[in-house]
């Protein structure tokens, strides 16, 4: 064999080995990347599952469920009984949680629980032997309330102060934790520096039961967010099909709430707002002016309309930067399902009635007739 032929074979072997090494490296890289993706996806899925398992089974349920805990029951037995009765979602997660929290000394007896109770409330009842799950505190938060008003309501009923509540809901670190914990309802939109209070509009108007003597501000806030999450879940498809983000929908719903008194009015007013936006008109709704001013007034003056605020709809061209209060479910529904009309204007008289107009001239006539 000639020297030239040998060199050719050697060169071919080197090329073949180099190609083989490249193929091996590619296969190894694909395997490593696949394993990393599996690990990351598994970790995220595991986190979301555990988080879900620690939440109430049904935050909106008032159903009372009688549960018998026999004498001598182990924590495993108690966890199984609670899951079987629909009080917790996963007995394994419950066992891990009480072990992590070092909870014990659960008492036997016949208990009455509700699916809306948090795991901490269930644990507290089992430790105290409170066999009838009657709420220690019942607090009603009406529709249309701002965060500041909500803080005042809770401060009158519970052990923390208005300032404690406001400090918590304006704490940047806590808000970021909540965004991670409630990704289905809280987004980076609430971190806009122009927003007065990040959770404004996200604490749903409802009656809340608390089963411990002194619930923390965080426990109250998260109970309200659970309620918001459950309500919004029913409208998720409509929100996704709308032209608005979730934050914009809640902002819109808060305007409808403030401008209306019943379901019929809400759908009509929502239709007026839609018509204005489609015409490129400012929304010009007085409650946004009052929110921008940060005060309650019986009458909005012309000078008030000039306040340069991202909340003032006489100043900005579309929706304000964020909600101006919480809202009833019917206001959310109206925001997503407005009534079709050609109306561009409306005004309130002093009797709770609303007059709608298609033209500005007609609007002025109603104003002269019912206001002036």
N, C-alpha and C positions, 0 to 999 in steps of 0.2 A: 504494500500500500504506500502510495506516495506521501511525502510530508505534507503536501498541500491538502490532500484528502483528509489526513488525520486532523489537521488544524480546522478544517471545515466541520468535521464531526464534533470536535471539542466545542467549537463555537455554537453549533446547533444545540448541543447538550446544555451549555450555559444559558442559552435563550429559553430552552424548554424549562429548565429549573427556575429561572427568573419568573417566567409566566406562572409556573406552578406556585411559587412563593407568593406572588401577587394574588392569586386566586385564594390561597389559604388565608392571607391577611384579610381579604375582603369577607370571606366567610366568617372569620373570627370577629371582625368588626360588626357584621350584621347580627351575629349571635349576641355580642355584648350590648349593642344598641337595643335589640329586642328584649333582652333581660332587663335593661334599665327602664325601658318603656313599661314592661310588665310590672316592675317594682313601683314605678311612679303612679301608674294607673291603679294598681292595687292599694297603694297608700292613700290616694285620694278617695277611692271608693270606700276603703275602710273607715277613713275619717268621717265621710258623709253618712255612712251607715251608723256609726257610733253616735254621731251628733243627732241623727234622726231618732235613734232608739232612746236617747235621754230626754227627748221632748214629750210633752203630754200626748196621749193617744188621740184625743180629739179636743182641742182647746175650746171649742164652742159648745161642748156637750154639758148639759145640766143633769143628765141621767144619773140616778143614784144606784149603785151596785153594792149589794150586801156580800161581804166576803168573810168567811169563817177561818180564823187562824188557830189551829189546834194547839193545845199545850205541848211543849217540847218540840215544836217545829224548828227545823234547821233553816238557815238562810236560803239554802237551795230549795227546800220545800215551800217556803214563803214566796220565793221568786216565781216558782212554777204556778202556785195558786193565783198570784197576781196576774201573770200572763194569761192563764186559762180564763180568767174573768174579765180580760180586756182592760186592765188597769195600767199595765206596762206593756211595752212593745216586745221586749226581748229579755228573757230571764237571765241569760248569760251576761248581757251587758249590765243588768241590774246587780248581779252578784259581784262582777268586777268593780262596779262603782262603789258599792258599800264597803268592799274590801279596801279600795283605794282611799276612801274617806274614813276608814276605820270605824264604821258604824256597827253597833251591836245592841244587845239587850232589848230586842224586839219583844213585845208582849202579846200573849195569846188573847183571843176574844173575837167577837163578831163586830166587824167594822163595816161602815158604809162609806165607800169611796165614789169618786166621779172620774170619768176618763179625762177630764180637763185638769186634773191635779198634776203638778210637777213631781218629779222623782223626789226632790227634797221635801216637799209637803207630805208625800206618802211616808217617807222615812220618819219624819217628825211625828206623824200620827202613830206609827207603829211603836216608836220609842216612848211616847207619852201615854200610850194606851187610850187615845181618844177614839172611841169606837164609833162614834157618829160623826161623819165628816161635815159638820156644820161650819160654815165659814166664820172665822174670827172677825173678819172685816169684809164688808160689802161696799164697794165704792162705784158710783155711777159717774161716768165722764160723758156729758152731753155732746151732741154734734156742734160743730162750728167753733170749738174752743181752741185757743192757741196753746202752745207749750207752757207759756207763763200762767195761763189760767188753769191748765191741768196741774201744774205744780202747786198752785194754791188749793185746789180741790183735795189733793192727796195730803198736803200739809195739815189740813183740818182733820183728816181722818186717821192718819198713820203717824208713826213716831219720828219721821224725819221732817226737816223744814223745807220751805219753798226754795231756799238757797241751796240746800243739799241736792235737791232734784235738779235745779238749773245747772249747778256745777257739774253734775254727772253727765247730763245730756249735751253739754257743751265741751266736754273733755275730749280732745282730739284722739288720744290713745284709745279711749273707750269706744268712740265712734268707729275707729278703724277695726277694733275687735268685732263690733256688731256687723260691720260690712262683711267680714269674713264669715261670721256665724249665720247671717241671713242674706246670702247672695241672691236669692230669688226676689227680694224686695228692695234691698239697700244697694245702691251703686255709688260710683265715684262722683255722681252728680251732686250728692248732698255735701261734698267737701268743697264746693265752690265757695271761695272766700267772701263772695257778696251775699251769701245766704246767712240770714240772722242766726238761725238755730237749725243744725243739720237734720234733726228728727221731726221738724215741724211738718204736720200733715201725715206722718207715718205712725202715730199712736192712735189707734182706732177708737172711735166713740162707742162705748159699750158699758155694761155693768160687769165689774170684776170682783171675784171672790178670792179672798186670801185666807189661808188656813193656818197661818202662824201669827204670833202676837206682833212681831215687829219685822215685817218684810223689808228687805233692803230696797234702795232706789233701783238698783240693777234688776232685782227680781220683778219689780213692778214694771219697769220699762220692757223687759223681755216678755213678760206676760202679755203686754199690749202689742208688742211686735208679733207674737205668736198669733194673736187674734187678727191683726192686719194681714199676716201671711195667709191665714186660712180663708179670709174674705177675698183677697186678691186672686187666690188660686181658682176661684169660681169664674173669674173674668179674664184669665190668662189668655185664652184663645182670642177674645175680642180685643184685648190690648195689643197682642202681636199683629192682629190684622188692621189695627188703626194706623194713622199717620203719625202717632205720637209715641214717645218713649214712656216707660212706666212713670218716671219722674214728672213728665209733662201731663200725663193723665191724672195723677194725684193733684198736681197744681190746678189743673182745669176743674177737677171735682170740688176742690176747696172754694173756687170762685162761684160755682153753681150753688154750693151749699150756702154761702154767705148772701147770695142774692135771691134766695127762694125760701118758701115756707112749707111747700108740700110737693109731692111727686109730680103732679101735673105741671106746676110752675117750673120745676127743675128741668123737665124735658123741653119745655118751650124756650126757657132762657138759654139752655145749652144750644138749642137750634139757632138762637139769635147770635150767640158768640161764634158759632161755626160760620154763619153767614158773614159776620164782620171780618173774620180772618180771611175768608175766601175773597172778600172785596178789598183786602189790604187795609182795612180800617183798624184804628186802635180800639181795644176792648172797652176802655173808659168805664171801669166799674169802681164805684166809690170805696168799697171795702179794702181794695188794694191801697188806696190813698191812706186810709186810717192805719193799715198795717205798716205802711212806710213811715207814717208819723209816730207810730208806737203809742197811740193813745185813742181812747174812745171819745167820740164827739157826736152829739145829736144831729149836727148838720155840717156837711163838708163845705167849706168856703172856697171861693174861686182861687184865692192865694194858696190854698192847700194843694190844689191840683198841679201846682208848678213844682212841687218837690222833686228833685232829681234823684230818683231812687229806682233800682232795678225791679222793685215791686210795684211801682206806680204805673198802672196801665193807661194813664193819661200821658205818660212820659215815654214808656217803651212801646214798641210797635206790635208786640204779640203778647204771649203769656209772660207773667212775672217770672223771676228767677227761681222761685220755689213756691210751695203751698203757703197759704196764709192762715191755715187752721186745719183741724180735722173735719171729717164729713160723715154723713150717713151713707149707708150702702146705696140708697136710692139716688144720691148725688153722683156716686161713681157710675152707676148704671146709666144715668142721664148723660154723663160726660161721654160715654161710649155709644149711647143710642139716642142721639138728639132727635127732637121732633122736626120734621121737614116743614119749612115755611119760607116766606119771603120777608119776614120781619128783620129789621136792622136796629130797631130801637125799642126800649121798654122803660117804663117808669112806675114807681110805687106811689100809691096814695097813702093817706094816714090810716086807712082801714084794713090794710093787708092785701088790697087788690093790686093787680099789675095790668098796665095797659100797654099793648104792643102796637108798633107802627112800622109801616114799610118805608115811609119817607120822613125826612127831617121836619118838613112842614106839618105833617100829621102829628108828629111827636110834640112839636111846639103847641099845637092845638090842645092835645091832651094835658100838657103841662099847664096851660092857662086855665083849663077847665077843672083840673083835679088838684093842682098844687098851688098856683098863684092865687 
